[in-house]
Every structure is written in structure tokens, then in C-alpha cells.
Amino acid sequence: MNFYENRQHKDALYYFGLICSIPHPSGHEKQLAETLKALAEKKGFAAKMDSAGNLRIDRPAAKGLENAPRIILQGHLDMVCTKNADVEHDFMKDPICLILDGDFGLRERIFVALRPERAPASLLHMLRCWV
């Protein structure tokens, strides 16, 4: 079980864990995109995915800001497939196992680079918080 499943609050770390639990190497992001689309639609947001797999989620403006200029936040869903040489891991089917290290620290148990997952996790958290 990934640590995110037991988090009380759906914060950025929750979404980071959710994203890491779904394998999504470059060229194979469809399952993650469909999961995020369903999550957005469950929250009442309009979500569209094009034939290339690009996902767009529209969130209504906050009350009183309906006429303000729109902003666009962007991130990519593919994962950098990097691991330590002594670790067996199939990026096509194995989730990334994360360990919460103390109250705030997060350490990647076996992987060197997880930075790309931070963008969509942060965007999902912002969508949730700013409704």
C-alpha cells in the first residue's frame, strides 16, 4: 500500500502518491490521464482528453472572480524512468513505492528522478483548494 492511501487530507502529497501509484512512462500515460479525468469529473470540473492524450481540466472561477482573466497552469504526465542499477523494476506495470520520512519529508525509495510528477500533483491540489 502506498502511503497516500492513509492520508487524512487530500493535499499535494496525496495526489503525488496517487500519481506515483499508476505506472506512466513516456508514451504510456493513458491510464493516468483517464484516472485524473475521472477525478476531475467527479469533482464537477469539465475535463477533455484529445486523441494525443492531452488532458484539459477546466475549473470554474471562484465566486466574485467570474470576469477576471483566465489563467492556464500546465504540467506533463509522463514519468522519468530512472532507477538504481541494483533494483529490479518494470516501469510499465510496477507502481513507484514512496515512503513518508517524518512529517514533511518524502523520499523516493529506489528512484533517482521523480520531479515530473510534482507538477500534476500540485495542479490537482490547487484545483481542489480553489473551488
mmCIF file of the C-alpha atoms, coordinates in Angstrom:
data_MODEL
# 
_entry.id   MODEL 
# 
loop_
_atom_site.group_PDB 
_atom_site.id 
_atom_site.type_symbol 
_atom_site.label_atom_id 
_atom_site.label_alt_id 
_atom_site.label_comp_id 
_atom_site.label_asym_id 
_atom_site.label_entity_id 
_atom_site.label_seq_id 
_atom_site.pdbx_PDB_ins_code 
_atom_site.Cartn_x 
_atom_site.Cartn_y 
_atom_site.Cartn_z 
_atom_site.occupancy 
_atom_site.B_iso_or_equiv 
_atom_site.pdbx_formal_charge 
_atom_site.auth_seq_id 
_atom_site.auth_comp_id 
_atom_site.auth_asym_id 
_atom_site.auth_atom_id 
_atom_site.pdbx_PDB_model_num 
ATOM 1   C CA . MET A 1 1   ? 0.000   0.000  0.000   1.00 0.00 ? 1   MET A CA 1 
ATOM 2   C CA . ASN A 1 2   ? 1.304   3.434  -0.929  1.00 0.00 ? 2   ASN A CA 1 
ATOM 3   C CA . PHE A 1 3   ? 1.463   5.970  1.888   1.00 0.00 ? 3   PHE A CA 1 
ATOM 4   C CA . TYR A 1 4   ? -1.057  8.292  0.176   1.00 0.00 ? 4   TYR A CA 1 
ATOM 5   C CA . GLU A 1 5   ? -3.957  5.895  0.747   1.00 0.00 ? 5   GLU A CA 1 
ATOM 6   C CA . ASN A 1 6   ? -3.924  6.615  4.504   1.00 0.00 ? 6   ASN A CA 1 
ATOM 7   C CA . ARG A 1 7   ? -3.622  10.410 4.298   1.00 0.00 ? 7   ARG A CA 1 
ATOM 8   C CA . GLN A 1 8   ? -6.481  12.223 6.024   1.00 0.00 ? 8   GLN A CA 1 
ATOM 9   C CA . HIS A 1 9   ? -6.282  15.290 3.790   1.00 0.00 ? 9   HIS A CA 1 
ATOM 10  C CA . LYS A 1 10  ? -6.103  15.265 0.017   1.00 0.00 ? 10  LYS A CA 1 
ATOM 11  C CA . ASP A 1 11  ? -3.113  17.569 -0.206  1.00 0.00 ? 11  ASP A CA 1 
ATOM 12  C CA . ALA A 1 12  ? -0.323  17.725 -2.803  1.00 0.00 ? 12  ALA A CA 1 
ATOM 13  C CA . LEU A 1 13  ? 1.401   14.695 -1.212  1.00 0.00 ? 13  LEU A CA 1 
ATOM 14  C CA . TYR A 1 14  ? -1.818  12.699 -1.554  1.00 0.00 ? 14  TYR A CA 1 
ATOM 15  C CA . TYR A 1 15  ? -2.008  13.458 -5.267  1.00 0.00 ? 15  TYR A CA 1 
ATOM 16  C CA . PHE A 1 16  ? 1.725   12.823 -5.682  1.00 0.00 ? 16  PHE A CA 1 
ATOM 17  C CA . GLY A 1 17  ? 1.249   9.361  -4.166  1.00 0.00 ? 17  GLY A CA 1 
ATOM 18  C CA . LEU A 1 18  ? -1.788  8.696  -6.330  1.00 0.00 ? 18  LEU A CA 1 
ATOM 19  C CA . ILE A 1 19  ? 0.120   9.640  -9.481  1.00 0.00 ? 19  ILE A CA 1 
ATOM 20  C CA . CYS A 1 20  ? 3.120   7.512  -8.497  1.00 0.00 ? 20  CYS A CA 1 
ATOM 21  C CA . SER A 1 21  ? 0.852   4.521  -7.874  1.00 0.00 ? 21  SER A CA 1 
ATOM 22  C CA . ILE A 1 22  ? -0.095  4.411  -11.572 1.00 0.00 ? 22  ILE A CA 1 
ATOM 23  C CA . PRO A 1 23  ? 2.700   3.423  -13.989 1.00 0.00 ? 23  PRO A CA 1 
ATOM 24  C CA . HIS A 1 24  ? 3.083   6.167  -16.621 1.00 0.00 ? 24  HIS A CA 1 
ATOM 25  C CA . PRO A 1 25  ? 6.359   6.110  -18.556 1.00 0.00 ? 25  PRO A CA 1 
ATOM 26  C CA . SER A 1 26  ? 6.641   8.317  -21.655 1.00 0.00 ? 26  SER A CA 1 
ATOM 27  C CA . GLY A 1 27  ? 4.213   7.190  -24.329 1.00 0.00 ? 27  GLY A CA 1 
ATOM 28  C CA . HIS A 1 28  ? 2.079   5.240  -21.836 1.00 0.00 ? 28  HIS A CA 1 
ATOM 29  C CA . GLU A 1 29  ? 0.247   7.933  -19.861 1.00 0.00 ? 29  GLU A CA 1 
ATOM 30  C CA . LYS A 1 30  ? -3.303  6.963  -20.877 1.00 0.00 ? 30  LYS A CA 1 
ATOM 31  C CA . GLN A 1 31  ? -4.272  5.174  -17.638 1.00 0.00 ? 31  GLN A CA 1 
ATOM 32  C CA . LEU A 1 32  ? -3.052  8.100  -15.537 1.00 0.00 ? 32  LEU A CA 1 
ATOM 33  C CA . ALA A 1 33  ? -4.784  10.650 -17.775 1.00 0.00 ? 33  ALA A CA 1 
ATOM 34  C CA . GLU A 1 34  ? -8.055  8.695  -17.594 1.00 0.00 ? 34  GLU A CA 1 
ATOM 35  C CA . THR A 1 35  ? -7.760  8.465  -13.789 1.00 0.00 ? 35  THR A CA 1 
ATOM 36  C CA . LEU A 1 36  ? -7.192  12.222 -13.484 1.00 0.00 ? 36  LEU A CA 1 
ATOM 37  C CA . LYS A 1 37  ? -10.033 12.951 -15.917 1.00 0.00 ? 37  LYS A CA 1 
ATOM 38  C CA . ALA A 1 38  ? -12.426 10.822 -13.846 1.00 0.00 ? 38  ALA A CA 1 
ATOM 39  C CA . LEU A 1 39  ? -11.244 12.510 -10.648 1.00 0.00 ? 39  LEU A CA 1 
ATOM 40  C CA . ALA A 1 40  ? -11.867 15.958 -12.149 1.00 0.00 ? 40  ALA A CA 1 
ATOM 41  C CA . GLU A 1 41  ? -15.304 14.991 -13.441 1.00 0.00 ? 41  GLU A CA 1 
ATOM 42  C CA . LYS A 1 42  ? -16.202 13.550 -10.029 1.00 0.00 ? 42  LYS A CA 1 
ATOM 43  C CA . LYS A 1 43  ? -15.438 16.998 -8.563  1.00 0.00 ? 43  LYS A CA 1 
ATOM 44  C CA . GLY A 1 44  ? -17.718 18.604 -11.163 1.00 0.00 ? 44  GLY A CA 1 
ATOM 45  C CA . PHE A 1 45  ? -14.975 20.029 -13.393 1.00 0.00 ? 45  PHE A CA 1 
ATOM 46  C CA . ALA A 1 46  ? -15.164 19.849 -17.174 1.00 0.00 ? 46  ALA A CA 1 
ATOM 47  C CA . ALA A 1 47  ? -12.419 17.546 -18.433 1.00 0.00 ? 47  ALA A CA 1 
ATOM 48  C CA . LYS A 1 48  ? -11.470 16.673 -22.010 1.00 0.00 ? 48  LYS A CA 1 
ATOM 49  C CA . MET A 1 49  ? -8.808  14.401 -23.454 1.00 0.00 ? 49  MET A CA 1 
ATOM 50  C CA . ASP A 1 50  ? -7.781  14.667 -27.103 1.00 0.00 ? 50  ASP A CA 1 
ATOM 51  C CA . SER A 1 51  ? -6.599  11.870 -29.389 1.00 0.00 ? 51  SER A CA 1 
ATOM 52  C CA . ALA A 1 52  ? -2.949  12.581 -28.456 1.00 0.00 ? 52  ALA A CA 1 
ATOM 53  C CA . GLY A 1 53  ? -3.730  12.029 -24.764 1.00 0.00 ? 53  GLY A CA 1 
ATOM 54  C CA . ASN A 1 54  ? -3.529  15.687 -23.718 1.00 0.00 ? 54  ASN A CA 1 
ATOM 55  C CA . LEU A 1 55  ? -5.814  16.292 -20.760 1.00 0.00 ? 55  LEU A CA 1 
ATOM 56  C CA . ARG A 1 56  ? -7.510  19.622 -20.124 1.00 0.00 ? 56  ARG A CA 1 
ATOM 57  C CA . ILE A 1 57  ? -9.377  20.294 -16.896 1.00 0.00 ? 57  ILE A CA 1 
ATOM 58  C CA . ASP A 1 58  ? -11.442 23.475 -16.560 1.00 0.00 ? 58  ASP A CA 1 
ATOM 59  C CA . ARG A 1 59  ? -12.307 24.767 -13.130 1.00 0.00 ? 59  ARG A CA 1 
ATOM 60  C CA . PRO A 1 60  ? -14.944 27.458 -12.713 1.00 0.00 ? 60  PRO A CA 1 
ATOM 61  C CA . ALA A 1 61  ? -13.829 30.807 -11.368 1.00 0.00 ? 61  ALA A CA 1 
ATOM 62  C CA . ALA A 1 62  ? -14.097 31.458 -7.650  1.00 0.00 ? 62  ALA A CA 1 
ATOM 63  C CA . LYS A 1 63  ? -17.103 33.455 -6.524  1.00 0.00 ? 63  LYS A CA 1 
ATOM 64  C CA . GLY A 1 64  ? -16.613 37.123 -7.345  1.00 0.00 ? 64  GLY A CA 1 
ATOM 65  C CA . LEU A 1 65  ? -13.885 36.423 -9.907  1.00 0.00 ? 65  LEU A CA 1 
ATOM 66  C CA . GLU A 1 66  ? -16.062 35.211 -12.764 1.00 0.00 ? 66  GLU A CA 1 
ATOM 67  C CA . ASN A 1 67  ? -14.992 38.122 -15.007 1.00 0.00 ? 67  ASN A CA 1 
ATOM 68  C CA . ALA A 1 68  ? -11.282 38.020 -14.163 1.00 0.00 ? 68  ALA A CA 1 
ATOM 69  C CA . PRO A 1 69  ? -8.824  36.951 -16.866 1.00 0.00 ? 69  PRO A CA 1 
ATOM 70  C CA . ARG A 1 70  ? -8.334  33.183 -17.094 1.00 0.00 ? 70  ARG A CA 1 
ATOM 71  C CA . ILE A 1 71  ? -5.034  31.570 -16.283 1.00 0.00 ? 71  ILE A CA 1 
ATOM 72  C CA . ILE A 1 72  ? -3.565  28.345 -17.607 1.00 0.00 ? 72  ILE A CA 1 
ATOM 73  C CA . LEU A 1 73  ? -1.464  26.005 -15.478 1.00 0.00 ? 73  LEU A CA 1 
ATOM 74  C CA . GLN A 1 74  ? 0.396   23.222 -17.271 1.00 0.00 ? 74  GLN A CA 1 
ATOM 75  C CA . GLY A 1 75  ? 2.401   20.115 -16.452 1.00 0.00 ? 75  GLY A CA 1 
ATOM 76  C CA . HIS A 1 76  ? 3.214   16.854 -18.186 1.00 0.00 ? 76  HIS A CA 1 
ATOM 77  C CA . LEU A 1 77  ? 2.145   13.380 -17.121 1.00 0.00 ? 77  LEU A CA 1 
ATOM 78  C CA . ASP A 1 78  ? 4.968   11.171 -18.345 1.00 0.00 ? 78  ASP A CA 1 
ATOM 79  C CA . MET A 1 79  ? 7.448   9.748  -15.875 1.00 0.00 ? 79  MET A CA 1 
ATOM 80  C CA . VAL A 1 80  ? 11.223  9.853  -15.992 1.00 0.00 ? 80  VAL A CA 1 
ATOM 81  C CA . CYS A 1 81  ? 12.117  6.153  -15.820 1.00 0.00 ? 81  CYS A CA 1 
ATOM 82  C CA . THR A 1 82  ? 15.260  6.189  -13.717 1.00 0.00 ? 82  THR A CA 1 
ATOM 83  C CA . LYS A 1 83  ? 16.226  3.689  -11.059 1.00 0.00 ? 83  LYS A CA 1 
ATOM 84  C CA . ASN A 1 84  ? 19.252  2.479  -9.186  1.00 0.00 ? 84  ASN A CA 1 
ATOM 85  C CA . ALA A 1 85  ? 21.216  -0.133 -11.142 1.00 0.00 ? 85  ALA A CA 1 
ATOM 86  C CA . ASP A 1 86  ? 20.736  -2.823 -8.478  1.00 0.00 ? 86  ASP A CA 1 
ATOM 87  C CA . VAL A 1 87  ? 16.923  -2.558 -8.414  1.00 0.00 ? 87  VAL A CA 1 
ATOM 88  C CA . GLU A 1 88  ? 14.510  -4.697 -10.421 1.00 0.00 ? 88  GLU A CA 1 
ATOM 89  C CA . HIS A 1 89  ? 11.519  -2.640 -11.512 1.00 0.00 ? 89  HIS A CA 1 
ATOM 90  C CA . ASP A 1 90  ? 9.207   -2.768 -14.531 1.00 0.00 ? 90  ASP A CA 1 
ATOM 91  C CA . PHE A 1 91  ? 8.151   0.812  -15.226 1.00 0.00 ? 91  PHE A CA 1 
ATOM 92  C CA . MET A 1 92  ? 5.299   -0.437 -17.431 1.00 0.00 ? 92  MET A CA 1 
ATOM 93  C CA . LYS A 1 93  ? 3.496   -2.254 -14.607 1.00 0.00 ? 93  LYS A CA 1 
ATOM 94  C CA . ASP A 1 94  ? 5.069   -1.517 -11.208 1.00 0.00 ? 94  ASP A CA 1 
ATOM 95  C CA . PRO A 1 95  ? 3.970   1.483  -9.115  1.00 0.00 ? 95  PRO A CA 1 
ATOM 96  C CA . ILE A 1 96  ? 6.549   3.733  -7.537  1.00 0.00 ? 96  ILE A CA 1 
ATOM 97  C CA . CYS A 1 97  ? 6.747   2.959  -3.823  1.00 0.00 ? 97  CYS A CA 1 
ATOM 98  C CA . LEU A 1 98  ? 7.049   6.090  -1.724  1.00 0.00 ? 98  LEU A CA 1 
ATOM 99  C CA . ILE A 1 99  ? 7.886   6.330  1.957   1.00 0.00 ? 99  ILE A CA 1 
ATOM 100 C CA . LEU A 1 100 ? 6.880   9.262  4.124   1.00 0.00 ? 100 LEU A CA 1 
ATOM 101 C CA . ASP A 1 101 ? 10.009  10.268 6.008   1.00 0.00 ? 101 ASP A CA 1 
ATOM 102 C CA . GLY A 1 102 ? 8.961   12.242 9.087   1.00 0.00 ? 102 GLY A CA 1 
ATOM 103 C CA . ASP A 1 103 ? 6.151   14.801 8.977   1.00 0.00 ? 103 ASP A CA 1 
ATOM 104 C CA . PHE A 1 104 ? 7.138   16.598 5.796   1.00 0.00 ? 104 PHE A CA 1 
ATOM 105 C CA . GLY A 1 105 ? 9.941   14.758 4.022   1.00 0.00 ? 105 GLY A CA 1 
ATOM 106 C CA . LEU A 1 106 ? 9.287   12.352 1.214   1.00 0.00 ? 106 LEU A CA 1 
ATOM 107 C CA . ARG A 1 107 ? 11.970  10.058 -0.022  1.00 0.00 ? 107 ARG A CA 1 
ATOM 108 C CA . GLU A 1 108 ? 11.947  8.014  -3.146  1.00 0.00 ? 108 GLU A CA 1 
ATOM 109 C CA . ARG A 1 109 ? 12.815  4.506  -2.025  1.00 0.00 ? 109 ARG A CA 1 
ATOM 110 C CA . ILE A 1 110 ? 14.636  3.407  -5.151  1.00 0.00 ? 110 ILE A CA 1 
ATOM 111 C CA . PHE A 1 111 ? 14.325  6.115  -7.768  1.00 0.00 ? 111 PHE A CA 1 
ATOM 112 C CA . VAL A 1 112 ? 16.571  8.992  -8.642  1.00 0.00 ? 112 VAL A CA 1 
ATOM 113 C CA . ALA A 1 113 ? 14.190  11.330 -10.503 1.00 0.00 ? 113 ALA A CA 1 
ATOM 114 C CA . LEU A 1 114 ? 10.518  11.917 -9.725  1.00 0.00 ? 114 LEU A CA 1 
ATOM 115 C CA . ARG A 1 115 ? 10.328  15.630 -10.422 1.00 0.00 ? 115 ARG A CA 1 
ATOM 116 C CA . PRO A 1 116 ? 7.810   15.438 -13.317 1.00 0.00 ? 116 PRO A CA 1 
ATOM 117 C CA . GLU A 1 117 ? 5.107   14.025 -11.042 1.00 0.00 ? 117 GLU A CA 1 
ATOM 118 C CA . ARG A 1 118 ? 5.245   17.123 -8.843  1.00 0.00 ? 118 ARG A CA 1 
ATOM 119 C CA . ALA A 1 119 ? 3.609   19.372 -11.459 1.00 0.00 ? 119 ALA A CA 1 
ATOM 120 C CA . PRO A 1 120 ? 0.338   17.443 -11.902 1.00 0.00 ? 120 PRO A CA 1 
ATOM 121 C CA . ALA A 1 121 ? 0.176   16.698 -8.166  1.00 0.00 ? 121 ALA A CA 1 
ATOM 122 C CA . SER A 1 122 ? 0.458   20.399 -7.366  1.00 0.00 ? 122 SER A CA 1 
ATOM 123 C CA . LEU A 1 123 ? -2.099  21.303 -10.039 1.00 0.00 ? 123 LEU A CA 1 
ATOM 124 C CA . LEU A 1 124 ? -4.613  18.778 -8.677  1.00 0.00 ? 124 LEU A CA 1 
ATOM 125 C CA . HIS A 1 125 ? -4.148  20.144 -5.186  1.00 0.00 ? 125 HIS A CA 1 
ATOM 126 C CA . MET A 1 126 ? -4.698  23.703 -6.444  1.00 0.00 ? 126 MET A CA 1 
ATOM 127 C CA . LEU A 1 127 ? -7.857  22.677 -8.295  1.00 0.00 ? 127 LEU A CA 1 
ATOM 128 C CA . ARG A 1 128 ? -9.202  21.152 -5.100  1.00 0.00 ? 128 ARG A CA 1 
ATOM 129 C CA . CYS A 1 129 ? -8.295  24.078 -2.860  1.00 0.00 ? 129 CYS A CA 1 
ATOM 130 C CA . TRP A 1 130 ? -9.520  26.932 -5.018  1.00 0.00 ? 130 TRP A CA 1 
ATOM 131 C CA . VAL A 1 131 ? -13.124 25.889 -5.557  1.00 0.00 ? 131 VAL A CA 1 
# 
